[in-house]
Amino acid sequence: MSADIVPDSEHHGLLRLLPAPLRPFAALARFDRPIGWWLLFWPGAWAVALGGGSVPDWPIIAWLLLGAIAMRGAGCVYNDIIDRDLDAQVGRTRARPLASGVVSVRAAWGWLALLCLIGLAVLVQLRPFSAAVALCSLAPVAAYPFMKRITWWPQAWLGIVFSWAALVGWAEERGALTLAGGLLYLGSIAWVVGYDTIYSLQDRDDDALVGIRSSARALGPHVKAGVMCFYALAIALWAAAFWVIRPDVLALAALLPVAAHLAWQALTLVPDDGAGALARFRSNRAAGALMAAGCLVVGVTAPI
């Protein structure tokens, strides 16, 4: 498999371990780029850690991780089916399996169905209410690929989709969607808008030629300030969620590590440096881990 099938792959070696016929399907689901499923997984882990009381529900966290891997892959396959003509016109994406013709549309639909079956196996592990919350995500997921055609802020819609696990995890732990869970979810949306704006900096020139809209293009020369504002909003909403769970200044201190990390991303961002933007985008895997640690500290010390 050519190294340029997925230009920003983190693990070309992983693909080469697979039999040649399977490699394009692994690339289609972005299995060589785990950052995507980490970003989909973290909000659910936060919700379970923050809402789980003194003993976080580790089996549910494990199921959410498996679900994130499968459903992120399914989302990528669906997105590439819808966007295959646009992807063929963008330098970073024209070598993707569907855009390049390596995988047929019919085969991609079959692969999508298989990934959804894995997601279904995860769904049946949840309580009926949280399973119903999870199913409600299907409509915004289906609409996402079209957002870049109708709005300058498709990153906001991605935030709705990529943060949904926070609602699922909260519903699983608390049996209801309460204020703290809602604040956690809204903060995650702001976080997603921030990091995906950074990611979309790589495609600004090609997007302008093709007519694809993005927050990076909408913000223009103010992209650094915009990212900082979204990250600041995320921290403020997460602080409010922590306060609802444990009204104590010390609880807010649990956010300092992730706040410092997000500030570093925004302050050191160079909009015209594609490699630097990709590195800062990927560093949100660490940001998610720092936030998870904060949620765990507050969750296990909060009054029952």
TATA-V822548 format. One record per pair of residues at least 24 apart in sequence whose C-alpha atoms are under 8 Angstrom apart, sorted by the first residue. I is the first residue (numbers start at 1). J is the second residue. Records with the same first field share a line. If there is no record, write none. Layout:
I->J ; J
This chain:
4->95
5->95 ; 96 ; 97
6->93 ; 95 ; 96
7->92 ; 93 ; 95
8->33
9->33
10->34
24->97 ; 102 ; 103
25->97 ; 103 ; 108 ; 111
27->96 ; 97
28->73 ; 76 ; 77 ; 80 ; 96 ; 97 ; 98
29->72 ; 73 ; 74 ; 75 ; 76 ; 77
30->73 ; 76
31->73
35->282 ; 285
36->72
37->65 ; 68 ; 69 ; 72 ; 73
38->65 ; 68 ; 285
39->162 ; 284 ; 285 ; 288
40->68 ; 72 ; 162 ; 163 ; 165
41->65 ; 68 ; 165
42->288 ; 289 ; 292
43->163 ; 164 ; 165 ; 166 ; 185 ; 188 ; 288
44->163 ; 164 ; 165 ; 166 ; 167 ; 168 ; 169 ; 170
45->166 ; 169 ; 292
46->166 ; 169 ; 291 ; 292 ; 295 ; 296
47->166 ; 167 ; 169 ; 170 ; 173 ; 181 ; 184 ; 295
48->169 ; 170 ; 172 ; 173
49->292 ; 295 ; 296 ; 299 ; 300
50->245 ; 295 ; 296 ; 298 ; 299 ; 300
51->170 ; 173 ; 174 ; 181 ; 299
52->173 ; 174 ; 299 ; 300
53->299 ; 300 ; 301 ; 302 ; 304
54->299 ; 300 ; 301 ; 302 ; 304
55->300
56->296 ; 300
57->173
60->126
63->122 ; 125
64->122 ; 165
66->122
67->118 ; 119 ; 122
70->115 ; 116 ; 118 ; 119
71->115 ; 116 ; 119
73->115
74->111 ; 112 ; 113 ; 115 ; 116
75->141
77->108 ; 109 ; 111 ; 112
78->109 ; 112
79->145
81->105 ; 108
82->145
83->145
86->210
89->206 ; 210
90->203 ; 206 ; 207 ; 210
91->206
92->203
126->172
127->172
129->171 ; 172 ; 175 ; 176
130->168 ; 169 ; 171 ; 172 ; 175
131->168
133->167 ; 168 ; 171
134->164 ; 165 ; 167 ; 168
137->161 ; 164
148->212 ; 213 ; 214
149->211 ; 212 ; 213
150->213
151->213 ; 214
152->213 ; 214 ; 215 ; 217 ; 218
153->213 ; 214 ; 215 ; 218
154->213 ; 214 ; 215
155->192 ; 193 ; 196 ; 197 ; 214 ; 215
156->189 ; 190 ; 192 ; 193
158->189 ; 192 ; 193
159->188 ; 189 ; 190 ; 191 ; 192 ; 193
160->189
162->189 ; 192
163->188 ; 189 ; 192
179->241 ; 244
180->240 ; 241 ; 242 ; 244 ; 245
181->241
182->241
183->237 ; 238 ; 240 ; 241
184->237 ; 238 ; 241
186->234 ; 237
187->233 ; 234 ; 235 ; 236 ; 237 ; 238
188->234
189->234
190->230 ; 231 ; 233 ; 234
191->230 ; 231 ; 234
193->227 ; 230
194->226 ; 227 ; 228 ; 230 ; 231
195->227 ; 281 ; 284
196->281
197->223 ; 227
198->227 ; 271 ; 277 ; 278 ; 280 ; 281
199->277 ; 278 ; 281
201->271 ; 272 ; 274 ; 277
202->273 ; 274 ; 277 ; 278
223->271
224->266 ; 267 ; 269 ; 270 ; 271
225->266
227->266
228->262 ; 263 ; 266 ; 267
231->262 ; 263
232->259
235->259
242->295 ; 298
245->298 ; 299 ; 302 ; 303
246->298 ; 301 ; 302 ; 303
251->298
254->293 ; 294 ; 295 ; 297 ; 298
255->291 ; 294
257->290 ; 291
258->287 ; 288 ; 290 ; 291
261->287
262->287
